[in-house]
Amino acid sequence: MTKDKIKIAFVVNSVETEQDNYTTIRLARRAAARGHDVALIGLGDFIYDWHGTICAMATIANKTKFKNDKNFLAHLQDKSASRQRIEVEKYDILMLRSDPAEELGSRSWAPSSSLLFAQIAAAHGVIVLNDPKHLTDAVNKTYFQGFPEEIRPATTITREPDEIVAFLKAHDDKGVIKPLQGSGGQGVFIINEANRQNLNQIMEAVIRDGYAIVQEYLPAASKGDLRMITLNGKPLEVDGQFACLHRFSKSDDPRSNISAGGGVELVKPDAVAMKVAEIVGPKLIEDGMYLTGLDIAGDKMMEINVDTPGGLTYIEDLSEVNFSGAIIDDLERKVRLNRQYGGTLTNRQLAVL
């Protein structure tokens, strides 16, 4: 741990909509408990001032000790909470933790605008995680197609119903249809014999608001999937315990997402899942994807969350392992190294050092 106080700002959709089970809140509370300066910035709170400096109206954590995440969030959301104009470029770390899917239809301008501010901050020497240039490419699931083919299910992306029908026909009339942009299992449909007659309605519902991504059905997914947290391109591990959950459906709903009511249990990833993580690791490092969530079924990666990889609070509470503390340790290490090199290190250099 660096002996000096560090300054960390977390970018969220808005402070008002944060919830106490979010990974961001856990990370921010851990950082505040160590005496670091912690600020939360909403997507609409950035300022580019006339001096060419990136600033923001930020909510400041002006206490360090809190009983739990709920109390910490209540402090931030209280009407008397400290909201100050800060210079982002005086902060050591800017962590991008907003979910673009939450802004669809209401504030579609917000995610892309905040990434542009973050890119300027990075160019001015702030460590920005995950890398904002590549997050610009990763705002929808097209980014997933840039990973090695061997770990991806067969996929088509289209708004043409005939293309979807042809894909399903080529894959035994089974598949998964979901919006290209979205999260939390929203708008996800598994196509099989039981609902094949509803395909037209399903296609219409998904493509109404944009592109559909259609993937082959993975039999292993019937038993759920793994949510594996990675840090610096490698599975997050503390004292032999991996930050990895088995997520499974608890009803007839095929979605296993926690936000969709799925069940969870702590597991150790098997050799197959570890191999998937090993294959995707180099691209994660190359793209500056510091903290991610890999969704794995069998020997395939179903999705990758590079915006707000969740599940860490569940993993910590189940395992009683301080994974968030390990992340703060790593952030402190990055700041220390960056200071040693005069603030000249890139995100990629920091990931491999």
C-alpha positions in Angstrom: 0.0 0.0 0.0 1.3 3.5 -0.8 2.0 5.6 2.2 0.5 8.6 0.6 -3.1 9.4 0.3 -4.5 8.8 -3.2 -7.4 10.4 -4.9 -10.0 8.2 -6.6 -13.1 9.3 -8.5 -15.7 6.8 -9.6 -17.9 7.6 -12.6 -21.5 6.3 -12.2 -24.8 6.8 -14.0 -25.9 9.1 -11.2 -25.3 9.1 -7.4 -29.1 9.1 -6.9 -29.6 5.7 -8.7 -26.7 3.9 -7.1 -27.6 0.9 -5.0 -25.9 -0.5 -1.9 -25.2 -3.9 -3.6 -23.2 -2.3 -6.4 -19.5 -3.2 -6.8 -18.7 0.5 -7.1 -20.1 1.3 -3.7 -18.1 -1.5 -2.1 -14.9 -0.3 -3.8 -15.5 3.3 -2.8 -16.2 2.4 0.8 -13.0 0.3 1.0 -11.0 3.2 -0.4 -12.5 5.7 2.0 -11.8 3.4 4.9 -8.1 3.6 4.0 -8.2 7.4 4.2 -8.1 8.0 0.5 -10.0 10.9 -1.1 -13.2 9.4 -2.8 -15.5 11.2 -5.2 -18.5 10.0 -7.2 -19.2 11.7 -10.6 -22.5 11.3 -12.5 -22.5 11.0 -16.3 -23.9 14.5 -16.6 -21.6 16.1 -14.1 -18.5 16.7 -16.2 -17.2 20.2 -17.0 -14.6 21.2 -19.7 -13.6 24.6 -18.4 -12.2 27.5 -20.4 -8.6 26.6 -19.2 -8.8 23.2 -21.0 -9.1 21.4 -17.7 -11.6 18.5 -17.1 -13.6 19.2 -13.9 -16.8 17.9 -12.5 -19.5 18.5 -9.9 -18.8 15.5 -7.6 -20.3 14.0 -4.5 -17.5 13.7 -1.9 -17.2 11.1 0.8 -16.2 13.3 3.8 -16.1 10.5 6.3 -13.9 7.4 6.3 -15.6 4.8 8.6 -18.9 3.2 7.8 -20.6 0.1 9.2 -21.6 -1.2 5.8 -22.3 -0.3 2.2 -25.8 0.7 3.0 -24.6 3.3 5.5 -21.9 4.5 3.1 -24.4 5.0 0.2 -26.9 6.8 2.6 -24.1 9.2 3.4 -23.5 9.9 -0.3 -27.2 10.2 -1.1 -28.1 12.4 1.9 -29.5 15.8 1.0 -26.7 17.4 3.0 -24.0 15.4 1.2 -21.0 17.4 0.0 -21.2 18.3 -3.7 -18.1 20.1 -4.9 -16.5 21.3 -8.1 -13.3 19.2 -8.5 -10.5 19.1 -11.0 -10.5 15.6 -12.3 -6.9 16.0 -13.4 -5.8 16.3 -9.8 -7.1 12.8 -9.1 -4.8 9.8 -9.4 -7.5 7.3 -10.6 -10.7 7.8 -12.6 -12.7 4.6 -12.5 -15.4 4.3 -15.2 -18.3 2.4 -13.6 -21.5 3.5 -15.4 -23.8 1.2 -17.3 -24.7 2.5 -20.8 -27.8 0.3 -20.9 -29.4 2.3 -18.2 -29.4 5.4 -20.4 -31.0 3.9 -23.5 -33.9 6.1 -24.5 -33.6 8.6 -21.7 -30.1 10.0 -21.8 -28.5 8.3 -24.8 -26.1 11.3 -25.0 -24.6 10.6 -21.6 -22.3 7.5 -22.0 -20.5 8.7 -25.1 -20.1 12.3 -23.7 -18.6 11.0 -20.5 -16.1 8.8 -22.4 -14.9 11.8 -24.3 -14.3 13.7 -21.1 -12.5 10.6 -19.7 -10.3 10.4 -22.8 -9.1 14.0 -22.3 -8.4 13.3 -18.6 -6.3 10.3 -19.6 -4.4 12.4 -22.2 -3.7 14.8 -19.3 -2.1 12.1 -17.2 -5.0 10.6 -15.1 -5.0 6.8 -14.8 -8.4 6.0 -16.3 -9.8 2.5 -15.9 -11.2 0.8 -17.9 -9.5 2.5 -20.9 -12.0 5.0 -22.3 -10.8 4.7 -25.9 -11.6 1.0 -26.0 -14.8 1.4 -23.9 -16.0 3.6 -26.8 -15.8 0.5 -29.0 -17.2 -1.7 -26.3 -20.5 0.1 -25.6 -22.4 -2.8 -27.2 -21.8 -6.5 -27.6 -20.1 -6.1 -31.0 -16.9 -5.7 -29.0 -17.3 -9.4 -28.0 -16.7 -10.4 -31.6 -13.1 -9.2 -31.4 -12.1 -12.0 -29.1 -10.6 -15.3 -30.4 -13.2 -17.3 -32.3 -12.5 -20.5 -30.4 -14.1 -19.2 -27.2 -17.1 -17.5 -28.8 -20.4 -19.2 -29.7 -21.5 -18.9 -33.4 -23.1 -15.4 -33.7 -24.9 -13.2 -36.2 -25.8 -9.5 -35.6 -28.6 -8.2 -37.7 -32.0 -6.4 -37.9 -33.2 -8.6 -40.8 -35.7 -11.3 -39.7 -34.7 -13.5 -42.6 -31.1 -13.6 -41.4 -32.2 -14.6 -37.9 -34.4 -17.4 -39.3 -31.6 -18.6 -41.5 -29.2 -18.7 -38.6 -31.6 -20.6 -36.4 -32.3 -23.1 -39.2 -28.5 -23.7 -39.5 -28.3 -24.4 -35.8 -31.1 -26.9 -35.2 -33.7 -24.2 -34.7 -32.2 -23.4 -31.3 -30.5 -20.2 -30.3 -30.5 -17.1 -28.1 -31.8 -13.7 -29.2 -31.0 -10.5 -27.3 -30.5 -6.8 -27.9 -27.1 -5.7 -29.0 -27.1 -3.2 -26.2 -28.4 -4.1 -22.8 -27.6 -5.8 -19.5 -29.1 -7.7 -16.7 -30.7 -10.3 -18.9 -33.2 -7.8 -20.3 -34.8 -8.8 -23.6 -33.1 -12.2 -23.7 -35.0 -15.0 -25.4 -34.0 -18.6 -25.8 -35.6 -20.1 -29.0 -36.5 -23.8 -29.0 -39.4 -26.0 -30.0 -41.5 -24.8 -27.1 -41.7 -21.2 -28.3 -40.7 -21.4 -32.0 -44.2 -20.3 -33.0 -43.6 -17.0 -31.2 -40.4 -16.2 -33.2 -41.9 -13.4 -35.2 -43.1 -11.6 -32.1 -39.8 -12.1 -30.4 -37.8 -10.8 -33.4 -40.1 -7.8 -33.6 -39.6 -7.0 -29.9 -35.8 -7.2 -30.0 -35.1 -5.4 -33.3 -37.7 -2.6 -32.6 -35.0 -0.6 -30.7 -31.9 -1.6 -32.6 -29.8 -4.6 -33.7 -30.3 -8.1 -32.4 -27.5 -10.4 -31.5 -28.3 -14.1 -32.2 -26.1 -16.9 -30.8 -26.0 -20.6 -31.0 -27.6 -22.4 -28.0 -24.9 -23.7 -25.7 -26.2 -26.9 -23.9 -23.9 -26.1 -21.0 -25.9 -22.9 -20.4 -28.8 -25.0 -19.2 -27.0 -25.5 -16.0 -26.2 -21.8 -15.7 -23.0 -19.9 -16.2 -19.9 -18.7 -14.4 -19.4 -15.0 -13.7 -15.6 -14.7 -13.3 -14.1 -11.4 -12.3 -10.7 -10.5 -13.9 -8.2 -7.9 -12.9 -5.4 -6.9 -15.2 -6.4 -9.6 -17.7 -6.2 -12.4 -15.1 -8.8 -14.1 -12.9 -9.0 -12.2 -9.6 -7.6 -14.5 -6.9 -6.9 -13.9 -3.2 -5.2 -16.6 -1.1 -6.3 -19.4 -3.4 -9.9 -18.2 -3.6 -11.2 -17.0 -7.0 -13.8 -14.3 -7.5 -16.1 -16.6 -9.3 -19.8 -17.3 -9.1 -22.0 -20.0 -10.6 -25.2 -18.3 -11.6 -28.3 -20.5 -12.3 -32.0 -20.1 -12.9 -34.3 -20.8 -10.0 -37.4 -21.0 -12.1 -38.6 -21.6 -15.7 -37.0 -18.3 -16.6 -33.9 -19.3 -18.5 -31.9 -16.3 -17.5 -29.3 -16.9 -14.8 -28.5 -13.2 -14.1 -28.6 -12.2 -10.5 -30.6 -9.1 -11.5 -33.1 -11.4 -13.2 -33.7 -13.4 -10.0 -31.2 -16.2 -10.6 -29.5 -18.1 -7.9 -25.8 -17.9 -7.0 -23.1 -20.1 -5.4 -19.4 -19.6 -4.9 -17.3 -22.0 -7.0 -13.8 -22.6 -8.1 -13.4 -22.3 -11.8 -12.5 -25.6 -13.5 -9.6 -26.0 -16.0 -11.9 -25.3 -19.0 -13.0 -22.0 -17.6 -9.5 -21.1 -16.7 -8.4 -21.8 -20.2 -11.1 -19.5 -21.6 -9.8 -16.7 -19.2 -6.2 -17.4 -20.4 -7.2 -17.0 -24.1 -9.1 -13.7 -23.6 -6.5 -12.2 -21.2 -4.0 -10.8 -23.8 -6.8 -8.7 -25.5 -8.0 -7.5 -22.1 -4.6 -6.2 -21.3 -4.0 -4.8 -24.8 -7.3 -2.9 -24.6 -6.7 -1.6 -21.1 -9.7 -3.6 -19.7 -8.6 -3.4 -16.0 -11.7 -4.9 -14.3 -14.1 -7.2 -16.2 -16.7 -9.9 -15.8 -16.5 -12.9 -18.0 -19.7 -15.0 -18.4 -18.6 -18.5 -19.2 -20.7 -21.6 -20.1 -18.6 -24.8 -20.8 -15.7 -23.8 -23.1 -17.3 -20.7 -24.4 -17.6 -17.1 -23.2 -21.2 -16.0 -23.6 -20.6 -12.3 -22.8 -18.0 -10.0 -21.4 -19.0 -7.0 -19.1 -16.4 -4.3 -19.4 -18.6 -1.4 -18.1 -19.9 -2.4 -14.7 -18.9 -6.0 -14.0 -21.1 -6.9 -11.0 -21.2 -9.8 -8.6 -18.2 -8.8 -6.5 -20.3 -7.9 -3.4 -22.1 -11.3 -3.6 -18.7 -13.1 -4.0 -17.2 -11.2 -1.0 -20.2 -11.8 1.2 -20.3 -15.6 0.4 -16.6 -16.2 0.6 -15.7 -13.6 3.3 -12.6 -12.8 1.2 -11.7 -9.2 0.8 -11.5 -9.1 -3.0 -12.4 -5.4 -3.1 -9.5 -4.7 -0.8 -7.2 -6.6 -3.2 -8.4 -4.3 -6.0 -7.7 -1.2 -3.9 -4.2 -2.7 -3.2 -3.6 -2.9 -6.9 -4.8 0.7 -7.5 -2.4 1.9 -4.9 0.4 0.0 -6.6 -0.5 1.6 -9.9 -0.4 5.1 -8.4 2.9 4.4 -6.7 4.5 3.2 -9.9 3.0 6.1 -11.9 4.4 8.6 -9.5 7.8 6.9 -9.7 7.8 7.3 -13.5 6.7 10.9 -13.3 3.1 10.2 -14.3 4.1 9.0 -17.8 2.9 5.4 -17.7 0.0 4.3 -20.0 -2.8 2.0 -18.8 -1.4 -0.9 -20.7 2.1 -0.4 -19.2 0.6 -0.3 -15.7 -1.3 -3.5 -16.4 1.9 -5.4 -17.2 4.2 -3.9 -14.6 
